[in-house]
Amino acid sequence: MDFTVGALIDIDDYVASTRARGREWARRQLGQADRAVRAVAARRPASCEPLPPDEWLVRLSGDDPDRLMGEATALAEQIRAGIVSATDLTATVSLGTPRRGPGSTTATERDARRTNAYKLLLGGDRVITAPQEEYSEAAPPVRIEAELARRIQAGDRGGAAGLLAGWVDRCVQERGLSPRTLHNWLMGELLFVVDVVNRGRLAGGSTDWVDAFARLPIEELTTVTQIHERSYLHIWIEETLWRLMPPAARDILSMAESYMAAHYTDPRLRLATVAEAVSASPFYIAHLFADVRGTTFLRHLTGLRLRHARVLLTATTAPIDTVAARSGYLSAKVFRGVFKRHVGCSPSEYRRNHRPLPL
């Protein structure tokens, strides 16, 4: 009876790329990738099963397991190169181990998926063979609970998510680390977040976990164990933290807007400056403007500056250079460009058209 080995082709960074470039772009790219995979598989020949949205399982058979693995590795490299040549994508191809006998069809996919889990640690755009034996570490290389609690208590969801994502990137550098161990560490950090944010306490002061998981079911947290893409893991962490943490957003946003109202004439004012002033991350402040106000930090800042500039243009005879400087712009040229783009005319035209008539 022949041996069979599975090769799982997995498009790299599919979720992140789709968000950045759109579903239509992703659909076209996947169509081209599908043709590339099938063309290479047909040369062997080998069976090819699409696994939407962004995977394929190719199975090869042969009577010698060592020779079969060599052929599978060569085919995997050809498939990976074919996708790179035909699309703007890269792919990771994960190989299982040769199987034969009853249940080998199911086992080949299971083995390939177990190998593919190591993509989380190794990164993409490569061929991955069956992993070494897993082992567990007693604890992660660094602990972030104190800083994580501080950011949670400050309502800085973006900062907390960024801290967790950076911690993951640090952990994957550990030699001999397995995906299972990393997932266990991350689950521990997520349970710590639930503990910090949960207001429900039992008589002895411990967390009311029944109440906590009524609001966020445990199965939603455990989906992290199915993630094998670091870019998607970062997205998942951000979205999960936004669901877990209470929305103290409006207070922080109000502080940010007040600080901007008091300092918008300073040409050095930046998103990072405001974020530092209100003890939140720049990412979090930017997210608040988008989520709560439906705008951006820069658009809000520009609105403050141009509102002040319009007052100066109509109520004073100050030169345009002076108006620019008093409105937070380092040069009149930049000011004129911004003014015309947002108001629809030059500062001089605006002054002529809006100057009060003499009595």
Salt bridges, closest charged atoms under 4 A:
ASP10 OD2 - LYS119 NZ 2.93
ASP10 OD2 - HIS228 NE2 2.87
ASP12 OD1 - LYS119 NZ 2.77
GLU24 OE2 - ARG27 NH2 2.50
GLU24 OE2 - ARG28 NH1 3.76
ASP34 OD2 - ARG38 NE 2.96
GLU49 OE1 - ARG59 NH1 3.50
GLU55 OE1 - ARG113 NH2 2.86
GLU55 OE2 - HIS228 NE2 3.91
ASP63 OD1 - ARG67 NH2 2.80
GLU71 OE1 - ARG44 NH2 2.63
GLU77 OE1 - ARG80 NH2 3.24
GLU109 OE2 - ARG113 NE 3.20
ASP111 OD2 - ARG99 NE 2.66
ASP125 OD1 - ARG80 NH1 2.74
GLU134 OE1 - ARG180 NE 3.51
GLU145 OE2 - ARG143 NH2 3.20
GLU147 OE2 - ARG150 NH2 2.85
GLU147 OE2 - ARG151 NE 2.75
ASP169 OD1 - HIS234 NE2 3.10
GLU174 OE2 - ARG170 NH1 2.96
ASP195 OD1 - ARG201 NH1 3.38
ASP211 OD2 - ARG215 NE 3.69
GLU220 OE1 - ARG243 NH1 2.28
GLU229 OE1 - LYS119 NZ 3.15
GLU239 OE2 - ARG19 NH2 2.47
GLU257 OE2 - ARG293 NE 2.69
ASP266 OD1 - ARG268 NE 3.20
